[in-house]
Amino acid sequence: MSNRCLIDTILIGRSPAIEGIRRSILALADTPVSVLIVGETGTGKELVAHYLHAHSSNRTGNFVALNCGGLPEGLFESEVFGHEPGAFTGAIRRRIGRIEHAQKGTLFLDEIESMPCDQQVKLLRVLQEQKFERLGSNTPISVDCRVVAAAKHDLGELSRQNRFRDDLYYRLNVVPLEVPPLRDRREDIPLLFAHFVIQASLRFGRDAPIISNAQLEELLAHDWPGNVRELQNVASRFVLGVSCPTLISRQPFKAAASLSAQIRQFERCLIKHELRKQNGCVAAASQALGLPKTTLYEKIRKHHIAAEHLET
């Protein structure tokens, strides 16, 4: 796999939740087990699936994504299973379906909860029998791909409400991975924002501006209903100098700085923010940040954080 692909599939974050996802993925990467990724819209479920595919050394095929809510019923079988010439009116040449295109690779089923029931039955049959046929053909083709499904709702609860097939749910939910919303892992915001700022500066051909302490604290205080996708949008606006309601401060942008310098500033603001949130209690802040107390004290000294931020 190219370095570029690995860069595009980095899971950025030092929160316990993200570290746990990375550990789980590395533990099961070289197994063919099915994975169900659950999380709110914009949390990065597809990125998690890409990360799993990228670290699966025995998955040499393609990563193929299928939006389960965007397929018209009449096109489902042709799109997923493919077809032979003459299978239906207008089928003038063979089409390779998504499952076949994902052979030796990963089939990513996004928004699986929106798949209609009759399509769920067809998918379940393929997963159970590990084979399928193209439309217009009687020749079975063996399935050899990892299936990764993603949902923004609890599939278990939907199955109990008879809104999702429970047999398909159990087939997909062999290993569940939950991606938390950004508001529950605020310690990842500085690193993610720095990453998105660098990405945007390269994409737009602009220098990467330095964020002020006041602006960073606004980022940390925001609830992020759009999650990581919203943060990426804010970073793009920040690089372009476009007004953004999330960054209310109107302080002028400073000259561009290195990524390491920006991360140091982000770290300092994050520690100050957490100490303020914990009323200066270093023990509570160290637990929230996932750092040993001795390490946090070292960082407090390194960043020259004033004594008024600590409890007396």
C-alpha positions in Angstrom: 0.0 0.0 0.0 1.3 3.5 -0.9 2.3 6.0 1.7 -0.4 8.3 0.4 -3.1 5.7 1.2 -1.8 5.2 4.7 -1.8 9.0 5.3 -5.4 9.1 4.1 -6.4 6.4 6.6 -4.8 7.7 9.8 -7.1 7.7 12.8 -6.1 10.9 14.5 -6.7 11.3 18.2 -5.3 10.4 21.7 -8.6 9.9 23.4 -9.2 6.5 25.1 -12.0 5.8 22.7 -9.9 6.3 19.6 -7.0 4.4 21.0 -9.4 1.6 21.8 -10.6 1.5 18.2 -7.1 1.4 16.9 -6.2 -1.5 19.2 -9.3 -3.4 18.2 -8.7 -2.9 14.5 -5.1 -4.0 14.7 -6.2 -7.1 16.6 -8.7 -8.2 14.0 -7.3 -6.8 10.8 -6.0 -10.1 9.4 -9.2 -12.0 10.2 -12.2 -12.2 7.8 -14.6 -11.2 10.6 -17.5 -8.9 9.8 -17.5 -5.5 11.6 -20.4 -3.2 12.5 -19.4 0.5 13.0 -21.9 2.6 14.9 -21.8 6.4 15.4 -23.5 9.7 14.7 -23.4 11.3 11.3 -20.0 12.9 10.6 -18.0 10.9 13.3 -15.8 9.2 10.7 -17.3 5.7 10.3 -16.0 5.3 6.8 -12.5 6.4 7.8 -12.6 3.7 10.5 -13.5 1.2 7.7 -10.7 2.5 5.5 -8.3 2.1 8.4 -9.3 -1.5 8.9 -8.9 -2.2 5.2 -5.5 -0.5 5.1 -4.2 -2.6 7.9 -5.5 -5.9 6.6 -2.4 -7.4 4.9 -4.4 -10.3 3.6 -7.0 -8.0 2.0 -5.3 -7.2 -1.3 -8.4 -6.2 -3.2 -10.4 -3.0 -3.5 -12.3 -1.0 -0.8 -15.8 -0.8 -2.3 -18.4 1.5 -0.6 -22.1 1.1 -1.1 -24.6 3.7 0.2 -27.5 1.4 1.2 -30.0 4.2 1.3 -29.3 5.6 -2.1 -30.0 2.5 -4.3 -33.3 2.4 -6.2 -35.0 -1.0 -5.6 -35.0 -1.8 -9.3 -31.2 -1.3 -9.6 -30.2 -3.1 -6.4 -29.4 -6.5 -7.9 -27.6 -5.1 -11.0 -25.5 -2.7 -8.8 -24.7 -5.2 -6.1 -24.5 -8.5 -8.0 -23.8 -7.3 -11.6 -25.4 -8.6 -14.8 -24.7 -10.4 -18.0 -25.5 -9.0 -21.5 -29.2 -9.4 -22.3 -30.2 -9.9 -18.7 -32.7 -7.1 -19.1 -33.6 -4.4 -21.6 -30.6 -2.1 -22.1 -28.0 -4.6 -20.7 -25.7 -4.7 -23.7 -22.5 -5.7 -21.9 -21.4 -7.5 -18.7 -21.4 -5.5 -15.5 -19.3 -6.4 -12.5 -21.2 -5.7 -9.3 -20.0 -4.2 -6.1 -19.6 -7.5 -4.3 -17.5 -9.0 -7.1 -15.4 -5.8 -7.3 -14.7 -6.1 -3.6 -13.2 -9.7 -4.0 -10.2 -10.1 -1.7 -11.0 -6.7 -0.3 -13.6 -4.9 1.7 -17.3 -4.2 1.0 -18.4 -1.2 3.1 -22.2 -1.0 3.5 -22.9 2.6 4.6 -26.2 3.5 6.3 -27.2 -0.2 6.4 -30.2 0.7 8.6 -31.8 2.4 5.5 -31.7 -0.8 3.3 -35.3 -1.9 2.5 -36.3 -5.3 3.9 -36.5 -7.1 0.6 -32.9 -6.0 -0.2 -31.8 -7.2 3.3 -33.1 -10.7 2.4 -31.0 -10.8 -0.7 -27.9 -9.5 1.1 -28.4 -12.0 3.9 -28.6 -14.9 1.5 -25.3 -14.0 -0.1 -23.6 -13.6 3.3 -24.9 -17.0 4.5 -24.1 -19.0 1.3 -20.9 -17.1 0.5 -21.9 -17.0 -3.2 -24.0 -15.1 -5.7 -25.0 -15.1 -9.3 -24.9 -12.2 -11.8 -28.3 -11.3 -13.2 -28.8 -13.4 -16.3 -26.4 -16.1 -15.2 -26.7 -19.5 -13.5 -23.0 -19.7 -12.6 -22.4 -19.1 -8.9 -19.5 -16.9 -7.9 -17.8 -17.4 -4.5 -17.7 -14.4 -2.2 -14.4 -13.6 -0.6 -14.5 -10.1 0.9 -14.7 -8.6 4.4 -18.1 -7.0 5.1 -18.0 -3.8 7.1 -21.4 -2.2 7.8 -22.0 1.3 9.3 -25.1 2.6 11.0 -26.0 5.8 12.8 -28.8 4.1 14.7 -28.8 1.1 17.1 -29.5 -1.9 14.8 -30.2 -4.1 17.8 -33.0 -1.7 18.9 -34.3 -1.5 15.3 -34.4 -5.3 15.0 -36.4 -5.5 18.3 -38.8 -3.0 16.7 -39.0 -5.2 13.6 -37.5 -2.4 11.5 -34.4 -4.4 10.7 -33.9 -8.1 10.2 -32.5 -9.7 13.3 -30.8 -12.5 11.4 -28.9 -9.9 9.2 -28.1 -7.9 12.4 -26.4 -10.9 14.0 -24.6 -11.7 10.8 -23.1 -8.2 10.6 -22.6 -7.5 14.3 -19.8 -10.0 14.9 -17.4 -7.3 16.1 -19.0 -3.9 17.0 -17.0 -0.7 17.0 -18.6 2.5 18.4 -17.2 5.8 17.1 -18.0 8.5 19.8 -19.2 12.0 18.9 -16.6 14.7 18.9 -18.2 16.3 22.0 -17.2 13.2 24.0 -13.6 13.3 22.9 -12.7 17.0 23.0 -9.1 16.2 23.7 -8.8 15.2 20.1 -10.0 18.5 18.7 -6.6 20.3 18.7 -4.9 17.5 16.7 -7.8 17.1 14.3 -8.0 20.8 13.7 -4.3 21.1 13.1 -4.5 18.2 10.6 -7.5 19.7 8.8 -5.8 23.2 8.7 -2.7 21.6 7.0 -4.9 19.7 4.6 -6.9 22.8 3.7 -3.8 25.0 3.3 -2.3 22.4 0.8 -5.6 22.1 -1.1 -6.2 25.8 -1.4 -2.6 26.9 -1.8 -2.8 29.1 1.3 -0.5 29.5 4.3 -1.7 27.8 7.4 -2.7 30.5 9.9 -2.1 30.3 13.6 -5.2 30.0 15.7 -5.5 32.3 18.7 -6.0 31.0 22.3 -9.4 32.5 22.4 -10.4 30.8 19.1 -9.1 27.5 20.3 -11.0 27.7 23.5 -14.2 28.4 21.4 -13.5 25.2 19.5 -13.1 23.2 22.7 -16.4 24.7 24.1 -18.5 24.0 21.0 -20.9 21.0 21.0 -20.1 20.0 17.4 -23.5 18.6 16.3 -21.9 17.9 12.9 -18.9 16.1 14.6 -15.6 15.7 12.7 -17.1 16.7 9.4 -18.2 20.1 10.9 -14.7 20.6 12.4 -13.2 20.0 8.9 -15.5 22.6 7.5 -14.5 25.1 10.1 -10.8 24.4 9.4 -11.3 25.1 5.7 -13.1 28.4 6.5 -10.3 29.3 8.9 -7.6 28.8 6.2 -9.7 30.8 3.6 -10.3 33.6 6.1 -14.1 33.2 5.7 -16.3 34.2 8.6 -17.5 31.2 10.7 -20.0 31.3 13.6 -18.0 28.7 15.5 -15.0 31.0 15.7 -16.6 34.1 17.0 -13.3 35.9 17.9 -12.3 38.3 15.2 -8.6 38.5 16.1 -6.4 38.9 13.0 -4.6 35.8 11.7 -0.9 35.6 12.4 1.7 34.4 10.0 1.9 30.7 9.2 3.7 28.4 11.7 5.0 24.9 11.6 2.7 22.0 12.5 4.7 21.3 15.7 4.4 24.9 16.9 0.7 24.8 16.3 0.3 21.5 18.2 2.3 22.9 21.1 -0.1 25.8 21.3 -3.1 23.5 21.0 -1.8 21.3 23.8 -1.3 24.3 26.1 -4.8 25.6 25.4 -6.3 22.2 25.9 -4.6 21.7 29.3 -5.7 25.2 30.4 -9.2 24.5 29.3 -9.4 21.2 31.1 -7.9 22.6 34.3 -10.4 25.4 34.2 -13.2 22.8 33.7 -11.9 20.8 36.6 -11.6 23.9 38.9 -7.8 23.6 38.9 -7.8 20.0 40.1 -4.7 18.4 38.5 -5.8 14.8 39.5 -9.2 15.2 37.8 -7.6 16.9 34.7 -5.0 14.2 34.3 -7.8 11.5 34.4 -9.9 13.4 31.8 -6.9 13.9 29.5 -5.6 10.4 29.9 -2.2 11.5 31.3 -0.4 10.5 34.4 -0.3 13.3 37.0 3.5 13.5 36.8 3.3 14.0 33.0 0.6 16.6 33.3 2.7 18.5 35.9 5.7 18.4 33.5 3.5 19.8 30.7 2.2 22.5 33.0 5.7 23.6 33.7 6.8 23.3 30.1 3.9 25.5 28.9 4.3 28.0 31.7 0.7 27.7 32.8 0.0 30.2 35.5 -0.7 29.1 39.1 -4.2 30.6 38.9 -5.3 27.7 36.8 -4.4 25.3 39.6 -6.3 24.6 42.8 -4.7 26.0 45.9 
